[in-house]
Amino acid sequence: MIKFILGRLSYLIPTFIGITIVAFGFVRILPGDPVLLMAGERGMTPEHYADMMQRLGFDRPIWQQYLEYLWKLLHGNFGDSIVTKQPVLSDFLTLFPATLELAFCAIIIAVVIGVPVGVLAALKRGSWFDQTTMTAALVGYSMPIFWWGLLLIIFFSGILGWTPVSGRISLLYYFPTPTGFMLIDSLLSGQKGAFASAASHLVLPSIVLATIPLAVIARQTRSAMLEVLGEDYVRTARAKGLSPRRVVGVHALRNAMIPVITTIGLQVGVLMAGAILTETIFSWPGIGKWMVDSISRRDYPVVQSGLLLIAGIVMIVNLVVDLLYGLINPRIRHS
């Protein structure tokens, strides 16, 4: 197992370098000059412009800028924001709990609903339940997030008035947020109604963000269960007279969960991408909205380091998923 972990970690090194190249090059092919955007309508003299370019290091060749950026990363320095002058890592750690809270609720919704629906659809193959749920999953997977989010806002917030439109909590509540997770901090505050307000603000964004992962997990679970239910060991378990619940829950589902776990791990990247649109639609103060604002302002250090940090999280999650294989299925052993 240790050898396997070290081998997987060794793969992360070239992946990390590749991501730095992509992130560094991505922001520099975007149209617009960050120095001119900082000046705004006031403009600046050529002398001031040259001084700002030199101060920010943009006057040096691209390869020198990249090597300097890589050297800082190796020393744990992700740079400072051009706009706020704050360390990028500090801003990321401040905003990441909001995105993590949203993504965690979304993946819980996707797994709690998607896995049982997929199992039942496989057990009732060809029935109205199977056809209805798989059609709904296809629609959910194909639906644009921004359109789906706006529909929910119009219906539940505008027409019914059941949920808030945006934000993480009502402006009526103000309290310290030591953890950054609004659900936890609202409970710790002891203010009456604070937790209910935080939960109500989380409902629509979580549903919107969970839609695509839920559809993918449901369809993957159904496919994996159908494949496993046709295996010899499942037929043998049935022939021995084991209860249907034990056959499905112990023998079939446990082995079918291998590709499902892989799918869940891959959905982390989908959640991070979807969070950008979801947070923008619902004005959710997380890293997604932070990245969108930074791209519009051509804040190079924030965009390139933000992409790198998000990619690092996805790589770590995929590594954890690989390690879970051996725990879920004892037949799998890493040498």
DAFENFEN-V92118 format. One record per residue. N is the residue number from 1. RES is the residue in three letters. PHI is phi in radians with two decimals (999 if undefined). PSI is psi in whole degrees, 0 to 359 (NA if undefined). D_CENTER is the distance of its C-alpha to the mean C-alpha in Angstrom with 1 decimal. Layout:
{{N RES PHI PSI D_CENTER} {N RES PHI PSI D_CENTER}}
//
This chain:
{{1 MET 999 319 27.8} {2 ILE -1.11 319 28.1} {3 LYS -1.10 321 29.0} {4 PHE -1.11 316 26.0} {5 ILE -1.08 315 23.7} {6 LEU -1.11 322 25.6} {7 GLY -1.11 318 25.4} {8 ARG -1.16 321 21.7} {9 LEU -1.13 326 21.5} {10 SER -1.16 330 24.0} {11 TYR -1.22 336 21.8} {12 LEU -1.25 336 19.2} {13 ILE -1.12 305 21.8} {14 PRO -1.14 329 22.5} {15 THR -1.11 318 18.8} {16 PHE -1.07 314 18.3} {17 ILE -1.11 318 21.4} {18 GLY -1.07 321 20.3} {19 ILE -1.17 322 17.1} {20 THR -1.09 321 19.3} {21 ILE -1.15 315 21.6} {22 VAL -1.13 314 19.2} {23 ALA -1.13 318 17.6} {24 PHE -1.15 319 21.1} {25 GLY -1.33 330 22.6} {26 PHE -1.07 312 20.0} {27 VAL -1.21 336 20.8} {28 ARG -1.52 350 24.5} {29 ILE -1.64 355 24.8} {30 LEU -1.24 139 23.7} {31 PRO -1.21 149 26.8} {32 GLY 1.98 150 28.0} {33 ASP -1.94 119 29.5} {34 PRO -1.08 327 27.6} {35 VAL -1.17 316 31.1} {36 LEU -1.18 325 32.4} {37 LEU -1.16 325 29.4} {38 MET -1.16 325 30.0} {39 ALA -1.23 327 33.7} {40 GLY 1.20 212 33.0} {41 GLU -1.27 342 36.1} {42 ARG -1.18 328 38.3} {43 GLY 1.27 183 38.2} {44 MET -2.76 157 39.6} {45 THR -1.30 158 42.5} {46 PRO -0.99 325 42.4} {47 GLU -1.15 315 43.2} {48 HIS -1.13 321 40.4} {49 TYR -1.09 314 38.0} {50 ALA -1.12 322 39.2} {51 ASP -1.14 319 39.0} {52 MET -1.17 319 35.3} {53 MET -1.07 319 34.5} {54 GLN -1.21 320 36.2} {55 ARG -1.13 322 34.7} {56 LEU -1.48 351 31.1} {57 GLY 1.46 13 32.1} {58 PHE -1.44 354 31.6} {59 ASP -1.50 350 35.2} {60 ARG -1.48 161 34.9} {61 PRO -1.02 154 34.2} {62 ILE -1.05 319 30.6} {63 TRP -1.16 326 31.1} {64 GLN -1.20 321 32.3} {65 GLN -1.09 321 29.3} {66 TYR -1.18 315 26.9} {67 LEU -1.09 322 29.0} {68 GLU -1.14 319 29.1} {69 TYR -1.10 316 25.3} {70 LEU -1.15 321 24.9} {71 TRP -1.11 319 27.6} {72 LYS -1.14 321 26.0} {73 LEU -1.10 319 22.7} {74 LEU -1.11 339 24.9} {75 HIS -1.78 13 26.3} {76 GLY 1.37 14 23.1} {77 ASN -1.79 111 23.6} {78 PHE -1.61 7 20.6} {79 GLY 1.55 174 23.1} {80 ASP -2.03 147 23.8} {81 SER -1.13 137 22.7} {82 ILE -1.18 327 25.5} {83 VAL -1.50 306 25.3} {84 THR -1.56 346 24.8} {85 LYS 1.15 11 26.4} {86 GLN -1.65 153 24.0} {87 PRO -1.04 136 22.4} {88 VAL -1.07 318 18.9} {89 LEU -1.11 323 17.8} {90 SER -1.13 315 19.3} {91 ASP -1.11 320 17.6} {92 PHE -1.10 313 14.1} {93 LEU -1.16 332 15.0} {94 THR -1.26 321 16.4} {95 LEU -1.60 339 13.4} {96 PHE -1.09 323 10.6} {97 PRO -0.97 325 11.8} {98 ALA -1.13 316 11.4} {99 THR -1.19 320 7.7} {100 LEU -1.12 319 7.6} {101 GLU -1.08 316 10.2} {102 LEU -1.15 314 8.7} {103 ALA -1.16 322 5.7} {104 PHE -1.12 314 8.6} {105 CYS -1.10 322 11.0} {106 ALA -1.15 316 9.2} {107 ILE -1.25 330 9.0} {108 ILE -1.12 315 12.5} {109 ILE -1.05 316 13.8} {110 ALA -1.12 318 12.7} {111 VAL -1.31 314 14.4} {112 VAL -1.10 325 17.3} {113 ILE -1.61 318 18.3} {114 GLY -1.16 316 17.3} {115 VAL -1.14 308 19.1} {116 PRO -1.05 321 22.3} {117 VAL -1.11 318 22.5} {118 GLY -1.12 320 22.2} {119 VAL -1.13 312 24.9} {120 LEU -1.12 322 27.2} {121 ALA -1.12 323 26.9} {122 ALA -1.22 319 28.0} {123 LEU -1.20 331 30.8} {124 LYS -1.93 45 32.0} {125 ARG -1.00 131 31.7} {126 GLY 1.50 352 33.3} {127 SER -1.39 174 33.7} {128 TRP -1.11 326 32.8} {129 PHE -1.13 315 29.8} {130 ASP -1.07 311 28.5} {131 GLN -1.16 321 29.1} {132 THR -1.17 312 27.8} {133 THR -1.19 321 24.4} {134 MET -1.24 327 23.8} {135 THR -1.16 318 24.8} {136 ALA -1.11 322 22.5} {137 ALA -1.13 320 19.6} {138 LEU -1.14 319 20.6} {139 VAL -1.12 315 20.9} {140 GLY -1.08 323 17.4} {141 TYR -1.23 327 15.9} {142 SER -1.50 347 18.2} {143 MET -1.36 128 17.7} {144 PRO -1.10 137 16.3} {145 ILE -1.11 317 13.7} {146 PHE -1.13 323 15.8} {147 TRP -1.24 316 18.9} {148 TRP -1.10 318 17.7} {149 GLY -1.11 318 16.5} {150 LEU -1.16 324 19.9} {151 LEU -1.09 315 21.8} {152 LEU -1.13 321 20.5} {153 ILE -1.10 314 21.3} {154 ILE -1.08 316 24.8} {155 PHE -1.36 304 25.6} {156 PHE -1.41 327 24.3} {157 SER -1.63 317 24.6} {158 GLY -1.41 309 27.4} {159 ILE -1.45 307 29.6} {160 LEU -1.46 331 29.2} {161 GLY 1.21 29 28.1} {162 TRP -1.48 327 26.2} {163 THR -2.22 155 23.0} {164 PRO -1.19 161 22.4} {165 VAL -1.47 319 21.3} {166 SER -2.68 174 19.1} {167 GLY 1.50 180 18.4} {168 ARG -1.87 337 17.5} {169 ILE -2.83 158 21.2} {170 SER -1.12 149 24.6} {171 LEU -1.20 350 26.7} {172 LEU -1.25 341 29.3} {173 TYR -1.92 137 27.6} {174 TYR -2.52 123 27.5} {175 PHE -2.78 162 27.0} {176 PRO -1.11 150 25.7} {177 THR -2.16 75 22.0} {178 PRO -1.13 326 22.4} {179 THR -1.58 337 19.2} {180 GLY 1.51 347 17.0} {181 PHE -1.63 114 15.8} {182 MET -1.12 325 17.8} {183 LEU -1.11 318 18.5} {184 ILE -1.26 314 20.1} {185 ASP -1.15 326 21.8} {186 SER -1.18 325 23.3} {187 LEU -1.19 318 24.8} {188 LEU -1.19 335 26.1} {189 SER -1.18 331 27.7} {190 GLY 1.33 4 30.0} {191 GLN -1.36 133 30.2} {192 LYS -1.16 128 31.1} {193 GLY 1.51 354 28.6} {194 ALA -1.18 315 25.8} {195 PHE -1.13 318 23.6} {196 ALA -1.09 322 24.3} {197 SER -1.16 316 23.4} {198 ALA -1.11 319 20.0} {199 ALA -1.16 320 19.3} {200 SER -1.16 327 20.6} {201 HIS -1.24 339 18.4} {202 LEU -1.56 344 15.3} {203 VAL -1.09 299 16.6} {204 LEU -1.11 313 16.1} {205 PRO -1.04 322 12.7} {206 SER -1.15 318 11.5} {207 ILE -1.13 316 13.6} {208 VAL -1.08 314 12.6} {209 LEU -1.21 332 8.8} {210 ALA -1.46 348 10.1} {211 THR -1.05 307 12.8} {212 ILE -1.18 311 11.7} {213 PRO -1.01 322 10.3} {214 LEU -1.08 315 13.5} {215 ALA -1.10 316 15.7} {216 VAL -1.16 316 14.7} {217 ILE -1.12 319 15.1} {218 ALA -1.10 314 18.3} {219 ARG -1.21 322 19.8} {220 GLN -1.19 320 19.0} {221 THR -1.10 317 20.5} {222 ARG -1.06 312 23.5} {223 SER -1.09 317 24.2} {224 ALA -1.16 320 23.9} {225 MET -1.16 319 26.2} {226 LEU -1.07 321 28.7} {227 GLU -1.19 319 29.0} {228 VAL -1.27 322 29.5} {229 LEU -1.09 340 31.9} {230 GLY -1.61 2 34.3} {231 GLU -1.32 158 34.6} {232 ASP -1.14 321 37.9} {233 TYR -1.19 333 36.8} {234 VAL -1.26 318 35.5} {235 ARG -1.13 324 38.9} {236 THR -1.15 318 40.7} {237 ALA -1.09 321 38.9} {238 ARG -1.19 321 40.0} {239 ALA -1.15 332 43.5} {240 LYS -1.31 354 43.8} {241 GLY 1.55 17 43.5} {242 LEU -1.19 151 40.2} {243 SER -1.15 149 38.7} {244 PRO -0.98 324 36.1} {245 ARG -1.12 319 33.6} {246 ARG -1.25 322 34.1} {247 VAL -1.08 315 34.1} {248 VAL -1.30 312 30.8} {249 GLY -1.30 323 29.0} {250 VAL -1.68 309 30.4} {251 HIS -1.50 316 31.4} {252 ALA -1.48 305 29.3} {253 LEU -1.11 322 25.9} {254 ARG -1.07 320 25.6} {255 ASN -1.38 331 26.1} {256 ALA -1.28 342 24.0} {257 MET -1.29 347 21.0} {258 ILE -1.05 303 20.8} {259 PRO -1.18 333 19.3} {260 VAL -1.19 318 17.2} {261 ILE -1.07 320 15.7} {262 THR -1.04 316 15.0} {263 THR -1.09 317 13.3} {264 ILE -1.09 319 11.1} {265 GLY -1.10 319 10.2} {266 LEU -1.18 335 9.6} {267 GLN -1.23 346 7.3} {268 VAL -1.07 318 4.6} {269 GLY -1.11 321 5.2} {270 VAL -1.11 320 5.7} {271 LEU -1.11 319 3.0} {272 MET -1.15 321 2.6} {273 ALA -1.21 317 6.1} {274 GLY -1.18 332 6.8} {275 ALA -1.12 332 6.2} {276 ILE -1.09 313 8.9} {277 LEU -1.26 317 11.2} {278 THR -1.09 314 10.7} {279 GLU -1.16 328 11.3} {280 THR -1.20 317 14.1} {281 ILE -1.14 316 15.7} {282 PHE -1.71 10 15.8} {283 SER 0.88 46 16.5} {284 TRP -1.51 119 13.8} {285 PRO -1.34 70 14.4} {286 GLY -2.09 193 11.1} {287 ILE -1.26 335 10.0} {288 GLY -1.11 309 9.2} {289 LYS -1.14 324 12.8} {290 TRP -1.05 318 14.0} {291 MET -1.19 318 13.2} {292 VAL -1.07 314 14.8} {293 ASP -1.10 322 17.8} {294 SER -1.22 324 18.2} {295 ILE -1.14 317 18.4} {296 SER -1.14 333 21.0} {297 ARG -1.66 1 22.9} {298 ARG 0.94 44 22.7} {299 ASP -1.46 86 21.7} {300 TYR -0.92 308 21.6} {301 PRO -1.04 322 20.8} {302 VAL -1.18 315 17.8} {303 VAL -1.15 310 16.3} {304 GLN -1.22 321 17.2} {305 SER -1.33 327 16.3} {306 GLY -1.10 316 13.0} {307 LEU -1.06 320 12.1} {308 LEU -1.15 317 13.6} {309 LEU -1.15 319 11.9} {310 ILE -1.12 316 8.3} {311 ALA -1.09 323 10.0} {312 GLY -1.09 320 11.8} {313 ILE -1.10 316 9.0} {314 VAL -1.09 319 8.1} {315 MET -1.13 320 11.9} {316 ILE -1.14 319 12.6} {317 VAL -1.10 317 10.6} {318 ASN -1.11 325 12.5} {319 LEU -1.14 317 15.6} {320 VAL -1.08 322 15.3} {321 VAL -1.08 318 15.1} {322 ASP -1.04 320 18.2} {323 LEU -1.25 335 20.0} {324 LEU -1.29 341 19.4} {325 TYR -0.98 313 21.4} {326 GLY -1.15 333 24.7} {327 LEU -1.37 325 24.2} {328 ILE -1.34 317 23.5} {329 ASN -2.13 109 26.3} {330 PRO -1.08 341 29.2} {331 ARG -1.25 341 30.6} {332 ILE -1.57 124 27.9} {333 ARG -2.29 136 28.9} {334 HIS -1.67 124 27.8} {335 SER -1.61 NA 30.9}}
//
